[in-house]
Amino acid sequence: MKASLGGRSSHAAATAAPVTHHTSRVTQTILGIDPSLRGTGYGVIRTGQPSPVALAHGTIVCPKDWERSRCLAKISRTLRDVLREHSPEVCVVEGLFFAQNLKTAIVMGEARGAALAAVAETGVEIYEIAPRKVKQAIVGYGAAQKIAVAKMVQRMLCLAETPDADAADALALALAHAQENGRYALSAPKKI
């Protein structure tokens, strides 16, 4: 039997490390971003056993009287600080949605661009997940209310308080990405 196992005993072969799926990792640091001009949410989690842990979360708030350019600079600057402090391996942003108001869509696109540029500078892989898919993954219902998402995020990460809506959405993005990559998926996450 030793000859058929390349000189190893059958006990050594039985205790060898198990083969894992290429997308699963023991631990991974994930940055979630929910971009918006006046309130960009961010959340950083570390996956692992027995459950994921929140490392940081918050909302980049810009007052209504600030020019858009000043808000975009603050979004980029703050996210650069978060990236430097936590060194995530991957980033996930909310997928595009269809706004009925063209001006709103343009402003949201600018905020999203500022966030994506800050992350892309570091070389971190960026993925997007549709809002309905995130809600389905976290709450089990694709049209769930924001408060339901925030409460489930609080429970999943064992947070003392419910995070504000924008930060909760960002944490939900990170959790949904971790769930998607922690199992065999029929479709690969959308990389951008």
Stockholm file with secondary structure:
# STOCKHOLM 1.0

chainA/1-192         MKASLGGRSSHAAATAAPVTHHTSRVTQTILGIDPSLRGTGYGVIRTGQPSPVALAHGTIVCPKDWERSRCLAKISRTLRDVLREHSPEVCVVEGLFFAQNLKTAIVMGEARGAALAAVAETGVEIYEIAPRKVKQAIVGYGAAQKIAVAKMVQRMLCLAETPDADAADALALALAHAQENGRYALSAPKKI
#=GR chainA/1-192 SS CTGGGTTCCHHHHHTSCCCCCTTCCSCCEEEEEECCSSEEEEEEEECCSSCCEEEEEEEEECCTTSCHHHHHHHHHHHHHHHHHHHCCSEEEEECCCCCSSHHHHHHHHHHHHHHHHHHHTTTCEEEEECHHHHHHHHTSCTTCCHHHHHHHHHHHHTCSSCCCHHHHHHHHHHHHHHHHHTSCCSSCCEEC
#=GC SS_cons         CTGGGTTCCHHHHHTSCCCCCTTCCSCCEEEEEECCSSEEEEEEEECCSSCCEEEEEEEEECCTTSCHHHHHHHHHHHHHHHHHHHCCSEEEEECCCCCSSHHHHHHHHHHHHHHHHHHHTTTCEEEEECHHHHHHHHTSCTTCCHHHHHHHHHHHHTCSSCCCHHHHHHHHHHHHHHHHHTSCCSSCCEEC
//
